[in-house]
Amino acid sequence: MAGLMDSVNSRTQLVGQNRLELLLFRLEGEQVYGINVFKVREVLPCPNLTQIPRSRDVVRGVAHIRGGTIPVLDLGRAIGKRSISDLAHAFVIISEYNNSTQGFAVRSVERIVNLNWGDIHPPPAGAGRDSYLTAVTEVDGRLVEIIDVEKVLAEVSPGREAVSPALIEQSAAQQARSEGPAHVLVVDDSAIARKQIKRCLEAVGVQITLLNDGRQALEWLKEQADSGKSPPRELLMMISDIEMPEMDGYTLTAEVRNDPRLAELYILLHTSLSGVFNQAMVKKVGADEFLPKFNPDRLAELVLERAELVASAELA
């Protein structure tokens, strides 16, 4: 398995090129799934697991790995499919999401493929609102499904999503001094992430436009500019995910900076790429700020700080 993961160390070379590497794996059945290698720490045969009393059935136990204790989730069971039946011959993908580390039990792991984000597409419209798919692609003539891991983790271990009362009071005071609500463009392919951000920003009185991927966002911004509007003036900021089908957040940022009509737009990259997040790339593509998902108070603080700064500049 070490050979399979040799290319993980070179994954940062893909950043900014609208490319990604997918680790392909299977659950029970023949369907092939994929996970972004950027989020994978390592892959190993399933170790001995210690059961956790009164834990949810999707948690198969905890593993003691390299001096740490990591929960191992049955990814098949988590998305409503068959459970991994033979853990003794299964594998665990150790991954980092939203500042947390966990393992996903899978039946088998195949290989890593290098793809363009343009070849990653939103799930079919018929997948439904309760689908665990965040994107699909095709590799060697086979459909590969990319799971919305943020949705899985939000259901297994939901975090706090409410903004603190103090920040809501602060936003009310700022609203009283301003001419109207700030407008923020939010770009994220995960339905659960869009819902979390929407609740957070609405709690502090922000008007929101929600879009699903980078290409859609770039087209929307250009349409606004073509109609005579100025997105940098009319939008408080753009909050964008990094991993998105069609066009990733790095490429979206670079495209915005290359258009003189959009170049001054304030951009916050909001990502679940926590432990392996490459801050140098954020600066390279020209983003103003980044924030690991999902901390509602910190997100609200950054939005309110930006709103205060813009209001002060307009009064000066």
N, C-alpha and C positions, 0 to 999 in steps of 0.2 A: 504493500500500500504506500510505502514511502516513495517509490518510484512514481506512483500516480500523482503525488502532491508536489513533485519537484518543481513544477512550473509556478507554484503559488508565489514563490519569492520574486518572480518577475512580473507579477500582476500589475504593479503600479505603472509599468510602462504603457499599459493600455489606457490609463486615465487621460482624458482630454482628447482621445481619438475616436470617441463614440463607439468604443469596442468593450467587450467584456469576455470573461471566461466563465463558462458554466460547468459545474461538476454534475455529471449525469448519474442518476441512481434510479432504483426501482423499489417500490413497496411490494406488497403481495399482488401478483398479477403482472401482466406484460407492459403496462403503461410506463413510459419513461418520464421522469421528472428532472428538474434542474434547479440548482441553487448557485448563486453568484459566488465564485471562488473568493471574491473580496471579503466575504463574510465567514469563510471557513478557516478555522485555526488548524485543524488536523482531522484525519480520518483514521479510525482504528477498529480492529475487531471488537465486538461488544465485550466489555470487561464484565466481571462479576458485579451485579447490582445489589445494593442494599435497599430493601423495601422501606417506604416511609409510611408510618401509620396514618390513616385517615386522609391520605393524599388522593387527588383525583385519579380516576382510572387511566387517564392518558399518560400519567407519570409512571413509568415502569420501575423507577427506583433512582438511586443516586450512585454515581461512580466516583471513586477516588483516583484522580488522575493528576500526576505531576504535582503532588502536594495540595491539590484543591479538591473540593467536593462539588460535583456538577450534576444537576438533575438531568435525567435522560427521558425524553418524551417519545412516545410511540407515534411517529408522524402519520402512519396510516390511520390509526384510531382517531387522531386529532382532527383529521379532515373528513371523517365519516366513512372511511374505507375499512378494509379488513385489517385487524391488528397484525403486527409482525409475529408470526407464529413460532419461529425457532430462533430465539435470541442467542443461543449458543453459537449459531453460525451467521448471525447478523452483523451489521457494521453500525458504528456510531459516528455521525458527522458532528464534530465539535464546532460550534459557531458562535459568533458574537452579534447580538442585535440589541440596540437601544441600551448600551452600557451593561448588558448582562450576558453571561456565558451559559450555554446549555448544550446538551447533546440531543440529536435526533436519531432514533433507531430506525434503520432502513434495512431492507432485505439484502440488497447488493449495491455495489458502487461500480460504475463502468469506467468512465474516462472523463477527461477535461476537453472541452471544445472551445475554440476561439471564434467568437461571432461579432457581428456588427449590431449595435442597438437598433439599427434600421430593420433588421431581420426579426426583431422581437416585437410581437404585436399584442394589442389588448385581447383579452379572452372574447370568445364569440358572444354576441348579444344574448343568445339563448342560455348562457351559463347561469343567469339569475343573480339576484342580489346576495344570496346566501352562499355563492360559490367561493371556494378557497383559492381560485386561480387569480393571479395578478397579471399573467401574460402567457403567451404561447409562442413557440417557434417550431421550426422543422430542422431535423438533423438526419442526414442520410435517408430521407424519405419518411422518417418517423416523426409523429407529432410529439413534441416535448412540452409538458405542462410545468409552468413555474408557479410555485405555491406562494400565496400571500402569507408569509411567515408572521408578519406583524399582526394579522388577524388571528392566527393560531395562538400567539403568545398573549394577546389581549384577552382571549377567552380562557386560557389556562391560568394566567397569572395577571389579572387586570391591575393596572396601576392607577394612581390618582389622576383624574382628568379635570377636576374642578379647579378654577382659578381662585386664589385666596381672596377673602373679602376685602383686605387692605388694598389689593391691586384694583379691584372693582371700584372701590371708593376713589382711588387715584384717577382712574379713567373717567369717572363721572365728573370730577373736578376739571380735568382737561377738556372734556366735552363742553362744559359750561363756558370755557374761555375760547372755544374754537367756533368756526362758522358752520361746521357740519362734520359728520363722521368721516374718519379716514377710510381710504379704499385700498385694500390689499389684494394682490393676485396670488392665489395659492395653486401650486402645481404639484400633484402627487398621484401616482398610479394606484396606490392602495386605498380602497374604499374606507377602511378603518382609520387610516391616517388622515384622510380628508375630513372625516367626521370628527376626529379628535381636535384637529386644528380649527375647524369651523366653530365648535363649541367654545374653544378657548378664546378665539377672537371676537365672537359675538358677545361673550361675557364682558369684554372691555369696550363694547360699542363700536366695533370696526365693521365696515361694509366689506363683503368678500365676493370675489369672483373665483370659482373653483374650476380648474381644468385638470385633465387626466394625464397628459404627457408633455414632454418638451417641445415636440413639433407642433402640437396643438397650441401651446402657449406662445411660441414664436410667431405663428400665423396670426393669432389673436392680437398680439402686440403690434405687428406690422399693419394689420387692418386698422387698428386704432390710429396709428401714425398716418396711414394713407388717407384717413377721413379728416385729417387736420388736427387731431388731438395730440397731446404731448404726454405719453405714458410716464416719463420721469416726473412731470409736474402733477399729473392727476392721480398717480398711484403713490401711496406712502412707501411701498416696497413690493418686491416679489419674493415670496417664500417658495422655494423649489426643493423637491426631493432630488437625489442624485440618480438613483437607479430607476429608470423609466423606459418603457418600450418606445420605439421609433427614434427618440433622441434623449440622451441622458442630461442630467443637470449641468455637468461640466460643459458640454457642447452648447447647451442652451445659453449658458452664461457667456461663453465666448462669442456666440452669434449676436447676442444683445450688445455686447461691447463693441462689436464691429459695425454696428449700424449707428450712424451719427444721431439719428432721431431717438434712439433708445439708450445710447451709451451711458447716460447719467442715471439710469434707473438703479435704485438701491436694491441689492440682491442678497438675500439670506439663504444659504444652503442648509436645509433641514434634513438630517440624514440618520438612518439607523446604522450606518457604517461607523461604529464607535471605536473599538479597540484598534482597528487597522486604518483608521481614517488618516488620509494624507493631507495635512494642513498646507503643505507646500503647494499642492495642486490647486487648492482653493485660491491662493494668492496668484498662482500662475494664470488661471483663467479669468481673474479679475472680480471674484465675488467679494462683497464687503464684509461678510460675517458668516459663520457657520454655527450650528447648534445641533448636538446629538438629540435624537428623539428619545422619549417624549417627556418634556418637563414643562407642564402648562404654565407655571409661574415664571420660569425663565423666558419662555416664548413671549408671554404677555409683557414682561419687563422690557424685552428688546423692542417690541412694537411700540410701547408707550414712550420709551426713551427716544426712539426715532421720531415719533409724533411730536414730542416736546421740542426736539432739536429743529425740526422743520418749522414749527410754529414760531420759535424764537427767531429763526432766520428771516421769516416773512415779516416779522414786526420790526426787524432791524433796519 
